[in-house]
Amino acid sequence: MPYFKWTGIDISGKIYKGKDFARSKSQIDSVLFFHDVSLINIKQVSASLLEEKISSAHKLEFFRMLSILLGAGVKLHEALEIILAKQKNGRFKLVIEDIKDAVGQGINFGEVLGYHNDIFDSLTCALVISGTESGNLPQSLNIIVESAQEKQIFLQNLRSALLMPIITFGFFLVILILLFIFVIPRFVDMFASFGNQIPWTTKLVINISNAITSFNFVYILLVVLFFILIFFKKVLKIEKIRKIKDVLLLKVPVFGQIILQFNIANFLHTFSVLLQGGVHVVKALEISRQAVSNSNLTVKIDRVAKFVESGKNLSEGFKQVGFDDPELIALVSVGQESGALSFTVLKAAQIYQDRFYRRIKFLITLIQPLLLIVIGLFIATLIF
């Protein structure tokens, strides 16, 4: 939701200033006019870092409570009022109040959520619209809650799996830096007494140590890294460069498969959730592509959507664009024939998640011994 800084004046000439979240400038104007304040100046600004954030937990609790209340027979507008009264997050309270007012005016609940697309994603909006149109809104909200919980579990498992290698790698870097700064300089004089008999590898390590302990080197390195980071951020925004980067990433040994399996697992899970919520296959494909971060894969999903829209078979569409995994094709084909497509697609997503976890675990088992080998080789260059 946009954040506005405004200035107003009342009939007595008193000046008012404030900052508020709103759908548009006209909404701020209407609210101020209701309080007999005339808007003088308004502009959209960036929300301060000190502003309250709306976390995934806030949204999850919102949909869970709404599902329970609607399931108990409470009307939507009244349910929103109950949730609003209990909401403690200031910013989310403004959002819920805006949703409640819009619903009270007869605007579709899913469309209202779309006004706040910085908070509610297209998956959520599509499921809510589908649930509203079919009269199964509580069921759609349950699907949203279950999907969010599954995603949280997936990310928690991923963080847990990556925690140890990240700590190990960080510890390795600290040891390496300490060796260069404190240990190697102590041996410089001893190595100097050997004259020209020092191996070139030892000379290289000593030169690196001298460079790292020099303030000028560190300053120059930080400046160079900063400009390299800015350069790559700018370059990767160019669409052609980004597409080339995404294609090359998928071809990197081991890591390419990890990226592929992670993206396909996200895509299939989102696709199955939308199908379960009653969203049409083509629309579900168009929304599900947003769960994919690799542009090469999004292009393929767009082609599948066009293939299905033309009246062709979904499983054939996957084959045509290069998703030729026999298990995926078989599950999609069986799902179409049995009328249980959302279930079989979900099973396919779980298969890809399992493959992703296995790849990650394989890497984790390699990282620690590899780092120990690197440290051993580094020490060997000093001795031999």
C-alpha positions as CSV (number, residue, x, y, z in Angstrom):
1,M,0.0,0.0,0.0
2,P,1.4,3.5,-0.9
3,Y,2.6,5.7,1.9
4,F,1.8,9.4,1.7
5,K,3.0,12.6,3.4
6,W,0.3,15.3,3.4
7,T,-0.4,18.8,4.6
8,G,-4.0,20.1,5.3
9,I,-5.8,23.1,6.7
10,D,-9.2,23.5,8.5
11,I,-11.7,26.3,8.3
12,S,-10.0,28.2,11.2
13,G,-6.6,28.2,9.4
14,K,-5.0,25.5,11.6
15,I,-2.4,23.5,9.7
16,Y,-2.3,19.7,10.0
17,K,0.5,17.4,8.8
18,G,0.8,13.7,8.7
19,K,1.9,10.4,7.1
20,D,-0.5,7.6,6.2
21,F,-0.9,4.5,4.2
22,A,-3.7,4.7,1.6
23,R,-4.8,3.2,-1.7
24,S,-4.6,6.6,-3.4
25,K,-4.3,10.3,-2.9
26,S,-8.0,10.7,-3.3
27,Q,-8.6,8.4,-0.3
28,I,-6.4,10.6,1.9
29,D,-8.4,13.6,0.6
30,S,-11.8,12.0,1.3
31,V,-10.7,11.1,4.9
32,L,-9.5,14.6,5.6
33,F,-12.6,16.2,4.1
34,F,-14.7,14.0,6.4
35,H,-12.8,15.6,9.3
36,D,-13.4,19.1,7.9
37,V,-9.7,19.4,6.8
38,S,-8.9,20.6,3.3
39,L,-5.9,18.9,1.6
40,I,-3.1,21.4,0.6
41,N,-0.2,19.2,-0.4
42,I,0.4,15.5,-0.7
43,K,3.1,13.3,-2.1
44,Q,4.0,9.6,-2.0
45,V,7.1,8.8,0.0
46,S,9.0,5.7,1.0
47,A,7.9,4.1,4.2
48,S,10.4,4.6,7.0
49,L,12.4,1.6,8.3
50,L,10.8,2.4,11.7
51,E,7.3,1.7,10.3
52,E,5.7,-1.5,11.5
53,K,6.2,-4.4,9.1
54,I,3.5,-6.8,8.2
55,S,5.0,-10.3,8.6
56,S,3.9,-13.6,7.1
57,A,2.8,-14.5,10.7
58,H,0.4,-11.5,10.7
59,K,-1.1,-12.5,7.4
60,L,-1.4,-16.2,8.4
61,E,-3.2,-15.3,11.6
62,F,-5.5,-12.9,9.7
63,F,-6.7,-15.6,7.2
64,R,-6.9,-18.3,9.9
65,M,-9.2,-16.1,12.1
66,L,-11.2,-15.1,9.1
67,S,-11.7,-18.7,8.0
68,I,-12.8,-19.7,11.5
69,L,-15.3,-16.8,11.8
70,L,-16.8,-17.4,8.3
71,G,-17.0,-21.1,9.0
72,A,-19.0,-20.3,12.1
73,G,-21.5,-18.4,10.1
74,V,-20.3,-14.8,10.8
75,K,-20.7,-12.4,7.9
76,L,-17.6,-11.2,6.1
77,H,-18.0,-7.5,7.1
78,E,-18.6,-8.4,10.8
79,A,-15.7,-10.9,10.8
80,L,-13.4,-8.1,9.5
81,E,-14.6,-5.8,12.3
82,I,-13.9,-8.5,15.0
83,I,-10.4,-9.1,13.6
84,L,-9.8,-5.3,13.3
85,A,-10.6,-4.9,17.0
86,K,-8.0,-7.5,18.0
87,Q,-5.2,-6.4,15.6
88,K,-2.2,-4.8,17.3
89,N,0.0,-4.1,14.3
90,G,-0.7,-0.4,13.4
91,R,-0.1,-0.6,9.7
92,F,-2.0,-3.9,9.3
93,K,-4.8,-2.4,11.2
94,L,-5.1,0.4,8.6
95,V,-5.1,-2.2,5.9
96,I,-7.8,-4.3,7.5
97,E,-9.9,-1.2,8.1
98,D,-9.6,-0.2,4.4
99,I,-10.6,-3.8,3.4
100,K,-13.6,-3.7,5.7
101,D,-14.8,-0.3,4.3
102,A,-14.3,-1.5,0.7
103,V,-16.2,-4.7,1.4
104,G,-19.0,-2.7,3.0
105,Q,-19.3,-0.7,-0.2
106,G,-19.9,-3.9,-2.1
107,I,-16.5,-4.4,-3.7
108,N,-15.3,-8.0,-4.2
109,F,-13.1,-9.2,-1.3
110,G,-10.5,-10.6,-3.7
111,E,-10.3,-7.3,-5.6
112,V,-9.9,-5.4,-2.4
113,L,-6.9,-7.5,-1.5
114,G,-5.5,-6.7,-4.9
115,Y,-5.4,-3.0,-4.0
116,H,-2.8,-4.1,-1.4
117,N,-0.6,-6.1,-3.8
118,D,2.5,-5.2,-1.8
119,I,1.1,-7.2,1.1
120,F,-1.1,-9.9,-0.6
121,D,0.3,-11.8,-3.5
122,S,-1.6,-12.8,-6.7
123,L,-1.9,-16.4,-5.4
124,T,-3.9,-15.2,-2.4
125,C,-6.1,-12.8,-4.4
126,A,-6.9,-15.5,-7.0
127,L,-7.9,-18.0,-4.4
128,V,-10.1,-15.5,-2.6
129,I,-11.8,-14.4,-5.8
130,S,-12.4,-18.0,-6.8
131,G,-13.8,-18.8,-3.3
132,T,-16.0,-15.7,-3.3
133,E,-17.4,-16.5,-6.8
134,S,-18.0,-20.2,-5.9
135,G,-19.5,-19.5,-2.4
136,N,-16.6,-21.5,-0.8
137,L,-14.7,-18.6,0.7
138,P,-13.9,-20.4,4.1
139,Q,-12.5,-23.4,2.2
140,S,-10.3,-21.1,0.0
141,L,-9.1,-19.3,3.1
142,N,-8.2,-22.7,4.6
143,I,-6.2,-23.6,1.5
144,I,-4.3,-20.2,1.8
145,V,-3.5,-21.0,5.5
146,E,-2.4,-24.6,4.7
147,S,-0.3,-23.5,1.8
148,A,1.4,-20.7,3.8
149,Q,2.2,-23.2,6.6
150,E,3.6,-25.8,4.1
151,K,5.8,-23.0,2.6
152,Q,7.0,-22.0,6.1
153,I,8.0,-25.6,6.9
154,F,9.8,-25.9,3.6
155,L,11.8,-22.7,4.2
156,Q,12.5,-23.7,7.8
157,N,13.9,-27.0,6.7
158,L,16.0,-25.3,4.0
159,R,17.4,-22.8,6.6
160,S,18.2,-25.7,9.0
161,A,19.9,-27.6,6.2
162,L,22.0,-24.6,5.2
163,L,22.8,-23.4,8.7
164,M,25.8,-25.7,9.4
165,P,27.6,-25.2,6.1
166,I,27.2,-21.4,6.4
167,I,28.6,-21.5,10.0
168,T,31.5,-23.8,8.8
169,F,32.3,-21.5,5.8
170,G,32.2,-18.4,8.1
171,F,34.5,-20.1,10.6
172,F,36.8,-21.1,7.8
173,L,37.0,-17.4,6.5
174,V,37.7,-16.2,10.1
175,I,40.5,-18.7,10.5
176,L,42.0,-17.8,7.1
177,I,41.9,-14.1,7.8
178,L,43.5,-14.6,11.3
179,L,46.3,-16.7,9.7
180,F,47.1,-14.0,7.2
181,I,46.9,-11.1,9.7
182,F,48.5,-12.6,12.9
183,V,50.3,-15.9,12.2
184,I,52.1,-15.5,8.8
185,P,53.7,-12.1,9.7
186,R,55.4,-13.8,12.6
187,F,57.3,-16.1,10.2
188,V,58.3,-13.4,7.7
189,D,61.7,-12.8,9.3
190,M,62.4,-16.5,9.6
191,F,61.5,-17.0,5.9
192,A,63.7,-14.0,5.0
193,S,66.8,-15.8,6.4
194,F,66.3,-18.5,3.8
195,G,67.0,-16.0,1.0
196,N,66.0,-17.2,-2.4
197,Q,65.4,-20.7,-1.2
198,I,61.7,-19.9,-0.3
199,P,59.2,-21.7,-2.6
200,W,57.2,-19.5,-4.9
201,T,54.0,-20.7,-3.2
202,T,55.3,-19.5,0.2
203,K,56.3,-16.1,-1.3
204,L,52.8,-15.8,-2.7
205,V,51.2,-16.4,0.7
206,I,53.6,-13.9,2.4
207,N,52.7,-11.3,-0.3
208,I,49.0,-11.9,0.2
209,S,49.5,-11.5,4.0
210,N,51.4,-8.2,3.5
211,A,48.6,-6.9,1.2
212,I,45.8,-7.9,3.6
213,T,47.6,-6.2,6.6
214,S,48.0,-3.0,4.6
215,F,45.2,-0.5,5.2
216,N,45.4,0.8,1.6
217,F,44.8,-2.7,0.3
218,V,41.7,-3.2,2.4
219,Y,40.4,0.3,1.4
220,I,40.9,-0.3,-2.3
221,L,39.4,-3.8,-2.1
222,L,36.2,-2.5,-0.4
223,V,35.9,0.3,-3.1
224,V,36.4,-2.2,-5.9
225,L,33.9,-4.7,-4.5
226,F,31.4,-1.9,-4.0
227,F,31.7,-0.8,-7.7
228,I,31.6,-4.5,-8.9
229,L,28.4,-5.0,-6.9
230,I,26.8,-1.8,-8.4
231,F,27.9,-2.8,-11.9
232,F,26.4,-6.3,-11.7
233,K,23.2,-5.0,-10.2
234,K,22.8,-2.7,-13.2
235,V,23.8,-5.2,-15.8
236,L,21.6,-8.0,-14.5
237,K,18.6,-5.7,-14.8
238,I,19.1,-5.8,-18.6
239,E,16.6,-8.4,-19.8
240,K,18.9,-10.1,-22.4
241,I,21.7,-10.4,-19.8
242,R,19.4,-11.7,-17.2
243,K,18.1,-14.4,-19.6
244,I,21.6,-15.5,-20.5
245,K,22.5,-15.6,-16.8
246,D,19.4,-17.8,-16.0
247,V,20.2,-20.2,-18.9
248,L,23.8,-20.5,-17.8
249,L,22.9,-21.1,-14.1
250,L,20.8,-24.1,-15.0
251,K,23.8,-25.6,-16.8
252,V,26.2,-25.3,-13.8
253,P,27.0,-28.9,-12.5
254,V,25.1,-29.8,-9.3
255,F,24.0,-26.2,-8.6
256,G,22.0,-26.1,-11.8
257,Q,20.0,-29.1,-10.7
258,I,19.4,-27.6,-7.3
259,I,18.1,-24.3,-8.9
260,L,15.9,-26.3,-11.3
261,Q,14.4,-28.5,-8.6
262,F,13.8,-25.7,-6.2
263,N,12.0,-23.6,-8.9
264,I,9.9,-26.5,-10.2
265,A,8.9,-27.5,-6.7
266,N,7.7,-24.0,-6.0
267,F,5.8,-23.8,-9.3
268,L,4.1,-27.2,-8.9
269,H,3.1,-26.5,-5.3
270,T,1.6,-23.1,-6.2
271,F,-0.1,-24.6,-9.3
272,S,-1.7,-27.4,-7.1
273,V,-2.9,-24.9,-4.5
274,L,-4.7,-22.8,-7.2
275,L,-6.2,-25.9,-8.8
276,Q,-7.5,-27.0,-5.4
277,G,-9.0,-23.6,-4.9
278,G,-11.0,-23.9,-8.2
279,V,-8.9,-21.6,-10.3
280,H,-8.9,-22.4,-14.1
281,V,-5.8,-24.3,-15.4
282,V,-4.6,-21.5,-17.7
283,K,-5.1,-18.8,-15.0
284,A,-3.4,-21.0,-12.5
285,L,-0.4,-21.5,-14.8
286,E,-0.1,-17.7,-15.4
287,I,-0.1,-17.0,-11.6
288,S,2.1,-20.0,-10.7
289,R,4.9,-18.7,-13.0
290,Q,5.4,-15.9,-10.4
291,A,6.7,-18.5,-7.9
292,V,9.6,-19.1,-10.3
293,S,12.7,-16.9,-10.1
294,N,14.5,-18.3,-13.3
295,S,13.3,-16.4,-16.5
296,N,14.2,-19.4,-18.7
297,L,11.6,-21.5,-16.7
298,T,9.0,-18.8,-16.7
299,V,9.1,-18.6,-20.5
300,K,8.5,-22.4,-20.6
301,I,5.5,-22.1,-18.3
302,D,4.1,-19.3,-20.5
303,R,4.4,-21.6,-23.5
304,V,2.6,-24.4,-21.5
305,A,-0.3,-21.9,-20.7
306,K,-0.6,-21.0,-24.4
307,F,-0.5,-24.6,-25.4
308,V,-3.4,-25.5,-22.9
309,E,-5.3,-22.3,-23.9
310,S,-5.3,-23.6,-27.5
311,G,-7.2,-26.7,-26.3
312,K,-4.2,-29.1,-26.1
313,N,-3.4,-31.5,-23.3
314,L,-1.5,-30.2,-20.2
315,S,0.9,-33.2,-20.1
316,E,1.7,-32.8,-23.8
317,G,2.3,-29.1,-23.1
318,F,4.9,-30.0,-20.5
319,K,6.6,-32.4,-23.0
320,Q,6.6,-29.8,-25.8
321,V,8.4,-27.1,-23.8
322,G,11.1,-29.5,-22.3
323,F,9.6,-30.6,-19.0
324,D,10.3,-34.2,-19.9
325,D,10.6,-35.7,-16.5
326,P,8.8,-39.1,-16.9
327,E,7.4,-39.0,-13.3
328,L,6.0,-35.4,-13.8
329,I,4.4,-36.3,-17.1
330,A,2.9,-39.5,-15.8
331,L,1.5,-37.8,-12.7
332,V,0.0,-34.9,-14.7
333,S,-1.5,-37.4,-17.2
334,V,-3.0,-39.6,-14.5
335,G,-4.4,-36.5,-12.8
336,Q,-6.1,-35.3,-15.9
337,E,-7.7,-38.6,-16.7
338,S,-8.9,-39.2,-13.1
339,G,-10.0,-35.7,-12.4
340,A,-7.6,-35.4,-9.5
341,L,-5.1,-33.0,-11.1
342,S,-4.5,-30.9,-8.0
343,F,-3.6,-34.0,-6.0
344,T,-1.2,-35.5,-8.5
345,V,0.5,-32.1,-9.1
346,L,1.0,-31.7,-5.4
347,K,2.6,-35.2,-5.3
348,A,4.9,-34.1,-8.1
349,A,5.8,-31.0,-6.1
350,Q,6.7,-33.2,-3.1
351,I,8.9,-35.4,-5.3
352,Y,10.9,-32.3,-6.5
353,Q,11.1,-31.1,-2.9
354,D,12.6,-34.4,-1.9
355,R,15.1,-34.3,-4.8
356,F,16.1,-30.7,-3.8
357,Y,16.7,-31.8,-0.1
358,R,18.8,-34.7,-1.2
359,R,21.0,-32.5,-3.4
360,I,21.4,-30.0,-0.5
361,K,22.3,-32.8,1.9
362,F,24.8,-34.1,-0.6
363,L,26.5,-30.7,-0.8
364,I,26.6,-30.3,3.0
365,T,28.4,-33.7,3.3
366,L,31.0,-32.4,0.8
367,I,31.6,-28.8,2.2
368,Q,33.2,-29.6,5.5
369,P,35.8,-32.1,4.3
370,L,36.6,-29.8,1.3
371,L,37.2,-26.8,3.6
372,L,39.5,-28.9,5.8
373,I,41.4,-30.0,2.6
374,V,41.8,-26.3,1.6
375,I,43.2,-25.4,5.0
376,G,45.6,-28.4,4.8
377,L,46.8,-27.3,1.4
378,F,47.2,-23.8,2.5
379,I,49.4,-24.8,5.5
380,A,51.4,-27.2,3.2
381,T,52.3,-24.2,1.0
382,L,54.0,-22.6,4.0
383,I,56.0,-25.7,4.9
384,F,57.0,-27.1,1.5
